[in-house]
Amino acid sequence: MLKSTIVKLVAACTRYPWTIIGLSLLVALLSALYTAQHFKINTDINKLISDKLDWRQREADFEKAFPGRYDSILVVVDAPTHELATEASAALARRLAERKDLFRAVRQPDAGEFFEKNGLLFLPTDEVERTAKSLGEAQPLIDVLATDPTLRGLGQALSFALTGVERGMLELDKMTRTLNSAAETIENVMAGKPAVFSWYALVNGPPEAKDLRRFIDVRPVLDFAALEPGRAASDYIRKAAADLALAKDYNARVRLTGPVAIADEEFATVQEGAMLNAVVTVLIVLLILWLALRSFRIILAVFFNMVVGLAITAALGLLMVGALNLISVAFAVLFVGLGVDFGIQFAVRYRSMRYEVGDLRAALVKTAEDIGLPLTLAAAAVAAGFLSFLPTEYKGVSELGLIAGFGMLIAYLTSVTLLPALLTVLNPPGEPEEVGYRALAPVDRFLERHRIGVLVGTAVVVIAGLPLLYFLHFDFNPLNLRNPKVESVSTLLELRNDPNMGINSVNVVVPKLDDVPPAAERLSKLPEVSRTMSLYSFVPADQEPKLAAIRAMEKELEPSFKPEAVVAPPTDEENVGELTGTAEQLAKVASTRKGPGAEAGNRLAAVMSKLAKADKAMRDMVEPVFVRPLKTSLNQLQNLLHAQPVSLETLPQDLREDWVGQDGRARVEASPKGDPNDTEALRAFALAVQKAFPTAVGGPISILESGNTVVKAFVHAGIWALLSIAVLLWIVLRRFGDVLLTLIPLLLAGVVTLEFCVLIGMPLNFANIVALPLLLGVGVAFKIYYITAWRAGQTDLLQSSLTRAVIWSALTTATAFGSLWLSSHPGTSSMGKLLAMSLVSTLAAAVLFQPALMGKPREAESNGGAAPERNA
């Protein structure tokens, strides 16, 4: 009944071709108009997994109580010195805070009045006392520098130090680094090279990376209707950095990372070369269609049929889901890769029938008789495979399955209606020879003679490889799917090695602040936890002795910072005189000593004399290189003199809000122990914290839970897909053995694909796992074509037009998907690689293994092997 219905439908389309073409064109144009007016794409990656899951609801609740964890941009400011990094980041933060329309919040987590005043309190007591003592002893130098921050003051400060050397109070060798640093700075300025000087480094020694870096945490206003929601904010940050001349005036580098910046750059990476790839893909598809169909008119019909189907699918998809997501937007690639298969199958079979029949309309009707049933079954099976993802919690793929499933049905319907009508109107010339591959006759004979050997050999190879599946694993770390060369990802990879950043931290929320200490203690006892942080971490211990040392230091140094203590700026003649006199004193001191200090002294004396003899413009260039960071350091020192007792009640409001929610709940942050790049270590950390605190949230737990959700979704969808396809095959084929003959090669291709993954060291991940349902869709269609042909009594399958259609259809699919392998985006590339492997395995299973598995048609076996050959 179904077969006769399809035949009647195709016959009607050949009788009224212009009506069918006109209606199809009208529907396509209306669909394109609807798509243009309603096209939306939601680029919020948090929407890819259902928000009804417990762990997603906990994340949403945590974000509501402590906003900014998932929608922020972290601005990283690096500079050659501590002072320059501090100045540059402060200037940029002030500029960003002015744009309330772009930024909901702007803060510097490592700066602000609280830390500027109370920074010393967070050091060990003995270190605070030692620092206070050293600064107290340096009071004369600080007094000179604070009251006269000029070249003259710098010369006087050095003169004081040299007097200490002359009196035996200070060793010249201990000044080696200071003298060489000052000499190198002046030499660079006079040579026209970039020059910096750091007073912070003189006091604290060679700086670490963290000393030269400052952070600005911003919460941008996001536009999820755009492919890059944070693009406007990111562009303004970069513009502000350029307008402030941070690179020129501070030698500062500004980088962006954090959830928003990473997501935006990932989308940009996916887009990179997309248009070129699309054009190249279309051209290659047209070339493949030419090789398969050998007729411009037939190619035009198949291509136009595909475009119409794609337009209708796009409109229907938007109608069903409202807005595409970052996964469902791939429906177009799926449609080209899989949907065009139905058109190729129909067109190749038509060519074969046209050779046999000659008359165009009769050949089309004969094609419908021959391929209508397998084409319908294949479309239904592929659609069932995709629609099996609907009940899963992986919303991204669920919506893709919905659109792709209906898209396959649309591709099928246009292939049995519009395509015959187009072929009728275009009226391609008849075929001069048979359509098939006579050259594959030896392969047909080989498979027939050595059927058992092929089956046993294949089984042995596949079974021998089954132990490999034990080593197949799922890479739960989404960072491994991103391009490590883009700024946001490379910056994050650099920062996550810093335990103070808390990149891989997990948060435990407790009902009230009093519950924090026991929770923190319990977390700290876990062997997988390296440290814990909470609001209590910002209340320094041993404050009394520290404050006493700071008060003593304040008493000695504060007078130097009084406004009335500042002396009048020197004239250039005074600067020259100070430089000359200090250079002579330094040369005299160095001449009476040996060693690195004397060498450095002679070097600086020579360059100071040279600077004194230079023009005023040169001295004006040298002075700010020393004075600018000096003023920053002095300002920081003055702030440190005003430390106050710290308690939970006196902590800044913005700091309290970061750790205590408005409803009174508080959070405790735990950081993992071990290599931050070790995915298994992060999994162990997440599991340990989750076992102790089941409601914990954070990056490692999200990675763990999302991975479990995705794997579970694909397992469930795979089971439902196989069951639905098996039931569908049973309804049509009515033989359990024939159902197995269709499914066994499909399962075999899946197992071989996974074994290849292990052999080449490619784990499954959030991106390439999408290849598995595609394998199911392509594979089941190919298997159905062969099983229905075999049931109809067709022999020599490899020589037939069926194999021609399958091979060229597979090449079309490979073109659509294989281009993904060349993507610079690791996730997309891994998807293309797995798709290529799955396509090879499923094609081999269909073309080589399934004919051997099926053997001779039953008609041939019942007649002693004398069935008539049907190569068409």
N, C-alpha and C positions, 0 to 999 in steps of 0.2 A: 504493500500500500504506500509506504514511504517512498519507495523507488519510483512508482508510477506518478506520485505527486510531484516529485522533482522533475521527472521527464515532462510532465504537462506544463510545469512552471517554465522550464527552459524553452519549450516549444512556443509558449505564449509570448515569451520575451523576444523570440526570433520573428514572430508575426507582427509584433508592435514595438519594434526596436526604438523608434524615435520617441514614443510615449514613455518608455522605460528610461531612456537617456534623459529626457526632459525632466521627468519627476526626480530622478537621481540628482541631476544638476541643481534643481530647485532646493531639494533637501540639503545638499552639500553647501550651497550658498547661504541658506538660512542658518545652517550649523556654524559656518565660518563667521557669520555676523554675530551670532550668539556668543561664540568663543571670544571674539574680539571685544565685545562689550562686557563680558562677565569673567574674563580671564583673571584668576588670582592664584598666587602661590604663597603659601604660608611657610616661611623659612625658619620658624621656631622649631629647633631640633628637639625641644622638650615635648613637642606634640606628637612625635613619631611613635611613642609608646603610650598606651591607654593610661589616662589619669585616674582610672578607677582602681588600679592596683594599689595594694596597701602601701608599698614602699614609695610609690609616686605620690600618694596622698600625704605621707609623712614629709616628703620633700617639699610639697606645696605648702604644708603647714609650717615647716621650718623657714621657708623663704618669706612667708607672710610675717612671721615673728622676727626674723633677722634678715631683712631684705638686702640684696646686693650680691649674693653668692653666685647666682646664675645669670645675671644680666649686667655684668660690669666689664669695664675695660681697665686694665692695669697699664698705666703709663710708666715706662721705665726710663729714667734719665741717667745716663752715664757721662762722666767727665773725667779729665785727667787727674783732678785733685778733689779732695773732700769738699773744699770750699766752693769750687766751681759747680760741683754737683748740687750742693745745697742752694746756691744762689739761682741756678738755672731752674731747678724744680720749683722753688718758691715763686719765681716770676711766672712760670707756666701755670701753676695752680691758681694764682691770682687772676690770670687772664681767662682761664676756663670758668672760674666761678662767676664771671660776669655774664655768661650766656645761660640764663635760666631756661631758655627755650630748647637748648640742646642737652643740658645736663641736669638731672634731678638731684645729684649730690656730687660734690668734689671734696676729697679730703686726702691729707697726707698721713698715712698710717705710721710713718717713722719720724714725723715732725710735729710741730705745734707747740704752743706755750707750755703745756704740761711737761713734755719731754725735754724741751729746751732748758727749763728751770731745774728739773729733777733728775736729769740724766745720770748724774754722779751717784745718786742713791741706789741705782740698780747694779752698781759695781760691788765687788767684795769689799768688806770694811778695810782691810789692810791696803788695798789698792787705792781707795779713796783717801786714806790718811797719807799714803806715799805721794799721791798726786798733789794734795794740799800742801805738803811740806815742800815739794819741788817748786811749785808755783810761788810759794811764799819766799823761797830763797831767790827766785828770779824776779822779785818785786822791782828792783832798780831797772832792769831791762824792760819789764812790762810798763813801768811808769813812763819811760822814754818813748816807747812805741805807742802807748795809748794817748799821750799828750802831744806827740808830734809824728803822726803817721805819714811821713814824707821821706824822700831820699835822705834829707838831712837827719831825720830821726833814725833811719836805718843805719846810717853811718855812725851815729852816736852810740847806738845799741851795740854795734860790733866793736866800737872802741872800748866800751865798758867791759865787754867780754875779754878783749885783748889785755886790758889792765889786770883782769883777774889772772890771766895766763902769766903776765910778767911778775905778779906777786906770788906765784906758785899756788894759787887757789883753784886753778883749772888747767887741765892738760890740753895742749894744742891738738894732740891726736884725737881727742874726744870731739873736737869740732870738725873733723875731716869731712863728714857727710854734709854738714851745714855749709862749709866753705866751698866744697865742690859743687853742691847744688846751686848755690848763689852764683858761682862763676859760670856754670853751664847755662843758667837762665840768661845772664847778661850776654854771653857769647851768642846764644841763639837769637836774641832780639837784634843784636848788632849785625848778625849775618842774614837777617830777614827770614828766619825760620820760626815755626810755632814755638812759643815759650810759655811755660807755666812754672809756678812756684807754690809750694804748699807748706804753710806753717804747721798745719795739723800733722803732716808727715814728719816734720822736724821734731815735734814733741812726742809723737806716738810710734815713730819708726815707719818702715816701709808699709804702705797701706795694703789691705786685702781688697778683694773685688767688692765686698759689701761696703767698704769705706768710700768707694768711688761711685756709689749708686744710690739713687733716691727714687721713691715711688709716689705716684699719684693715683689714687683709686677713684674712678668716676663711674657714675651710673647714668648712662646716656638715655635719652628718649629714643625708643626703638620704633622703626616702621616695618612691621612684619609683612606688609604688602609688597615690600621691596625684596629683591633677591639677597641684598646685603643690608639687613635692618639697621646696623650701626654705622653705615657708610658716612652719613652726614656728620655724625659726631667725630668719627675718625679723621675725616678730611679736615674738620675744623682744628682738631688737635695739631695736626701736621702744619696747617696754615699758621696757627698761633705760634708754634715753635719757629717757623720761618720768619714771621713778622717780628718776633722778639730777638731774632738773630742769635739764637742759642748756639748754633754751630760756629758762627763767626766770633761772637763775643765771649762765649764760655767754653768753646771747644767741646760742646756737649752733643751727645747722640741721643735721640729720642726714639724709643721703640714702643710698640703697642702689643699687648698680649691679653690674656684673660678670655673668658667664655665668648664674649661678643666678637672680639677681634679675631679669634681663632675661627669661629664659625663664618664670619664674613670672608676671611681670606680663603677658607676652604671652598666656599661657593665660587669665589673669583677663580680659584685654581681649576675647579670643575668646568667653568665657562671658558677657560683659556684654550683657544684654538677650536672652540666648539663649532663656530660657523664654518671654518675651513674644513673640519672633519665632516660636518654635515654635507657640504658640497661634494667633497671627495667621495663620501659614502654613496651619495645619490648617483654619481658618475659611475662608480664601480658596480652598483646594483644594475644600472642600465646596461653596462658591459656584460654582466653575468646573464641578464635577461636576453641579450642578443645571442650569446653563446648557447643559451638553452632553447630559444625560440626561433632564431634565424629569420625573423620577419619584423620589419619596422612597424607594420600595422598591428601585429599581435602584441609587440612590446608596448606600443602606445595604448592599446586597450588595457593591458595588465597594469601599466603604470597609472593611467587615469583611474582605473578601478581602485587601486591602492590609495590614491589621493582622496577620492570621494569617501572611502571607508574611514580614512584617518580623520577627515573633517567631521564626520558624523560621530565618531568615537570621542573626539575631543569635546564636542558639545555635550554629548551624553554624560561623559565623565564629570564635567563641571556641574552639570545639572544634578548629578547624584551626590557628589562630595562637597560642592560649594567652592572649595579652594584646593588646589593640588598641594602636595607636600613634596619634600625633597626626594622621596622615593617614587611616589606615584607619578611624578612628572616624566618618569622613564617609560610611561605607557607608549609614547610615540615610537621609541626604539623597538619596543616589544612588537608593536603593530607592524612595523616595517620588516622586522626579523622573522616573525611568525605568521602574521596575517597574509603576507604576500605568498606564503606557501600554498594557500588554497588557489590563488590565481594561477600560479605556476603549474600546479597539478592539473587544473582544468585545461589550461592552454596547451600543455604538452600532450595530454590525452586527446585533445581536439586535433592536434597536428597528426597524431597517429591515425585517428579515425578519418580525417580528411584524405589521407593517403589511400585508405581502404575504400571509402565511400565515394569521394570526389565531390559530391554536392555539399555546399557549405551548411545549409540548414539541416540537412539530413545528418551531416557529421556532428553538428552541435547536439542534436537530439540523441544520437548514438553515444556521444560523450556523456550526456546526462545519464543514460541507461547504464553505462559502464562504471562511472566514477561517482555518481550521485550518492549512493549508499555509503561507501567508504569516506567520502568527503564530509558527509553529514555526521557520521560517527566520529571522525577525527576532530571536527569542530566541537562537537558536544563534549568529547573527552578532554580536549585542551581547555575548554571553558570550565568544565567541572574541576580540573586541576587548579586553575587560578582561583575560582570561587571558593575553593576549600579553605582559603586563607581568611575568609570573612569572619569566622568566629574567634580568631586569635586576638591576643592583646597587642600584637605588633601592628599598631594602627597604620604605620607607613606602608607596610607590605599588604595589609588588609585592604586598604583603599586601592593600591596598585592591582591587587587581585580582582577587585570589583570592576575596575575600569577595563583591565586587560581581558577579563572573562567575557564581558559583554562585547569588547572589541573583537574578539575571535568570532563571536556569533555574527557581528556586523560584517566582518571580512568574508565569512562564509556566505551570507545572504547576498552580498554584492557580487560574489564570484559565480553564483548560479542565477543571477538576474541581470545586473548591469553588464557583466563581462560578456555573456552571450549576445546581448543587444549590441554592444560595441563591435564585437566581431562580425555580427550580421551587417552593420552599417559600413564598417571599414572594408569588409569583404577581402581578406588577405588571399593571395593566390594559393592554389593547391600545392600539396607536397610532392616533390619529384621522386622521393625515395622514402623507405621506411624510417620511422623515428625510433631509434634505439641504439644499442651498443653491441653490434655483432662482434666487435673485437673482444668482448668479455665472454664469448662462448667457451673458451678454454676454462675460465674460472667456474662457469656453470657446470661443466663436465667434471672438473676437479671436486667441487663440493658434492656432486652427485655420487662420484665413485668413492670419495674418502669422507663421507658424511660422519661416520662414527669416529674416525680419527680427529676430525675437526672439532666435534663436540667434546670428546674426551680431552683433547689437548687444551681447548679453551677452559674447560672445567678445572683441569689440573693447574693451569697458570693462575686462574682467578682464585681458586681455593688456596694455593700456595701463598698468594699475596694477602690472604685474610688476616694473618697476624700483624700485618702492617697497620691495620685499622686501630690496633691498640695504641699506636703512637699518634693517631690523629687527634689533634686538639683544637680547641676554639680559642682564638686570641681575643680576650675580653677588653684589651686596652685600646680605646678609640684613638689614642695618640698615634698608634702604629699605622693608622689608616690615613694619616695626614702627611702632607709634604713637609719633611723636616727642614727644607731649604727656605720656606717662607718665613717672614720675620716673626710672626706671632708664635709659631710652633718652635722655631729655633730658640727664641727667647725663653719660652716656657721650659724647654728641655734644659736650658742653662740654669734657670732659676730653681728648678725642682731638686737640684742637688744641694740647695741651701735649706737646711732644716728649719730655719727661722721663717721661711716663706709659707709653710703649711700647705704646699700644693696638693699633697696627697693625704691631708688630714681628714679625720672623721669627727663629727660632733655628736655629743650626747646631751639631750635636753632634759633638765630636771625641773620639778614643779616650782621650786623657789631657790633663792640664792643660798640659803642655809644648807641646801642639799648638795651644793657644789663640792665642798671638801671631801666628803666620803666617796662621792662618785669619782673625783679626780684620783683619790688614793687607790680605789679599786682598779681604775684604768691603768695607773702607773705600775701596778703589780703584774700586768699582762706581759709576758716575755716578748710579744710582738710590738709593744709600744715603746718608743724611745723617750717621749716626754709628753706632758699634758700642759695645757694652758687654760686659764679662766680669768675672770675679773680679779680674783685674788692674786694672780700673778703680777698685777700692776701695783700691788702694795709692797714696797721693798721691806726686806728684813733688816734688823739691826740699825734702825734709823737714828737712834740717839747718838752713838759714836760717830756716825757718818755726818750728821748735821753739825756736831760739835767741831769736827775738822773743817767743814765748809764755812762755819761761822768765823773760825780763826782766820781762814784764808780771806774771807770777805773783809774782815777788819783791816788786813794788810793791803789788799788790792783795791778796794772800793774807792778810796780817794783818787786813784789814778783815772777813774772814769767820770769824775765830776766835770761838767761842761766848762766850769771856770778854769780847769787845769789845762785845757787845750791851748797850745801856744799858736801864735800867728804863723801862717804858711811862710816858708823861706823864699828868698829870691833865688834866681838861677845861679847868681854868683855865690850865694851861701851854699847851695848844693855842690857846686864845683869845689869850693873850699873844703867842705866836709869830705867829699870823695877823695880829694888829693891827700888830705891829712890822714884819713883812715888808711888809705892805701900805703902811705909811707910807714905808718905805725905797724901795719900788718907785715910789710916786707921786712922791717927791722926785727920783729918778733920771729918771723920764719927763718931769718938768716942765722939766728943763734941756735937753731934746733934742726934735727934731722927726723926723717920718717914721713909717713903719709900726711900728717898734719902740716908739716913744713911745706911739702909739695903743693898741697891744696891751698895753703896760705899764699905762696908765691903766685900760683895761678890766679887767685882772686885779686891779689894786689895789682897784677899786671892788667887785668881786664878793667878794674876800677879806674886805674890811671888812664887807660884808653878811653873809657866812658867820660872821664872828666875833661879830656881834650876834644871830645866829639862836640857836635853842635847841640843846641838846646832841644831841637826836635827829637834827637836820639834819646836824650835823658827823659823827655816827656813820654817816650814810648816805653822806656824801661820802668819808670816809676809805678804805673798802675799794675804791672805784672806782679810786683811785690806788695804794693799797698792795698790793692783790691782784696786779695785773700786775707791780708792782715786785718783789715777792718771786719771781715766776716768772722775770723777767729776771735778777735777781741770782743765782738758782740756776743758770740757764743759763750765766751768765758764770763762776761759780765752777767749773762743770764744765769749761768750755773751758780753764781754767788748768791742767788736769791731763792735757793731751794727751800721748800716748806715741808712740814710733816705731811705725809700722805696716808689717807685712810680710804676705806670704801666710800665713805660719804663725800670726800673731797675730790674724788676722781672726776674728770671732765664728763659732761653729759653725753657727748658724742661717743666717748669710750664706753660709758655704761650702756648706752643703747646698742653698742656692738656685741655686748655680752649678756645683757639682761633685756628681755622683751618688755613691751608695754603691759603685758598681762602678768608680769612678775616671774615668768619662767626664765631660767638661766641656762647657758650652754657651757659645756666643757669640751675643749678641743684636744684630740689625741693625734700624735704624729707617728708614722710607722718607723720601725727599726729596719736597718739593712739598706740594700741598694734600691733607690727610688725608681730605677729603670727595670727592676725585676718584677714582672707581672705576677709571678707565682707568690713572691713575697707580699705584694699588695693584696692578693687574694687571701693569703693566710692571715694577714693583718685585719682585713675586713671581716672574715669569718670569726676571728677571735673576739673582736669588739662586738660584733653582732650577737655572738653567743652570750656575752656578758650583759649587753644592753640591746635587746631586740629592736628597740625603736631608734637606734643610731642612724644617722644620715651622713652623707658625704660622698666625695668622688669615688673612692675605692668601693664603697657599698653600692653606689649607683652603677658602676661598671659591672660589678658582680651580678646584681639583680637584673640589669638590663640584658646582660649576656644570657642569664638563665631564662629570661622571658623570651628572648629571640629564639634560642635553641628549642625551648618548649613549643613555641609557636610553629616552628618548622617541622618538628616531630609530629605534632597533632595534625597540622595541615597535610603533611605527607601521608599520614595514615588515612585521613579522610579522603584525600585525593585518590589514593590507590583503591580504597573501598568503593568510592563513587564510580571510578573508571571501570573497576571490575564488574560492578552491578550493571553499568551501562553496556559493557561488552557482552555480558551474559544475556541481557534482554535482546540484543541484536543477533549475537552469534549462536546462542542456545546450546552451546557445547562447553563444558567445563575445560576440556582439553584445549580448545581453541583460545579460551580466555588465558590459560597458562602460556600458550604459545605466543601470546601478545605481551604478557606481563614479564615473563622470565627474561627476555632480552633487555627489557627496560630496566629491570632490577640489576641485571648483569652490568649494563652500562653505568649505572649509578655506583656500584661497588668498585668497578675499575677506575672510575673518575676519582673516587676518594683514595684509592690505593696510589694513584699517580700523585695526588696531593702530598702524601707522606714521602714518596720517593724524591720529589723535588723540594721538599721542606717548606711547603706552603700551607699554613694553618687556615682553617675556616675563620671568618671574621664577620662583622656586622654587614659588610658590603658584599663580599663574594658569595655569601650563603644564598643570596638572591638567585644565583645561578642554578640552584637545585630545582626550584619549580620550573625554570626555563628548560632544564634538561628533561623534566617530566613532560612538559608541553610538546617540545620538539620530538622527543623519543616516542611518545605514545602515538602521535600522528603518523610517523614513519612506519611504526609496527602495524598499525591498523591498515595502512595501504597494502602492505605485503600480505597480511593474513586474509584480507578480503579477496585479493587477487588469487591467492593460493586456494581459497575455498571455492572460487569460481572455476578452478581447474587449470589456471595458467601455469605454464612451465617456463623454464629458462628465464627466470626472473631478472637476472643481472643483464640480460640482453634487451630487456623490454623497455618501453617508453617510461614505465613506472620508475625504474632505477634512474633513468635520465632525469626525470622530474625530481626525484628525491635528492640526487647529488647536487643539482643546480639550486634547488631550494635550500639545501644545507649550506651551499656556498653563499647564497644571499644572506642567510641568517648569520653566517660567519663574518660577512662584511659588516653587517649592522652592529654586531656585538664585538667583533675582533678589534675594531678601531679603538675600543675602550682600553685595550691592552697598552696602547701607546700613550695614554694619558699621563700627565705629570703628577696627577693625584694618585697616591698609592692605593687608596681604597678602590677607586674606579679601575685602576690598572689591574689589581688583583681580581676584580670581578671579570674583566675581559680575559685574563689568563685562565681562570677556572671555566669560563664559558667556552673558550676554545678547546680545552681538554675534554669537557663534557660533550661538545659537539662531535669531536673526533670519535670518542668512545661510543656515542649513541648511533652515529652513522655506520661505524664498523659493525655494531651489534645488529643493525637493521639490514645492511646490505650483505654482510658475510655470514654472520652467525645465525640470523633468523631463517634464511633459506635452508641452511643445513639442519637446523632444529626441526623445521616443518617437514622436510623430505619431499617426496612426490605427492602431488595432490591425490586425494582419496579416489577421484575418478580414474586417475592413472593406475593406482594400486588395484582397484577393483577390476580393471581391464588388463591386468598383467603388465602394466607399465606402458600401455599404448594409448594414452590420452592425446588428443590433438594439441599441438603447440599453439599457444596464443601469446605472441610477442608484443602485441599491441595492447 
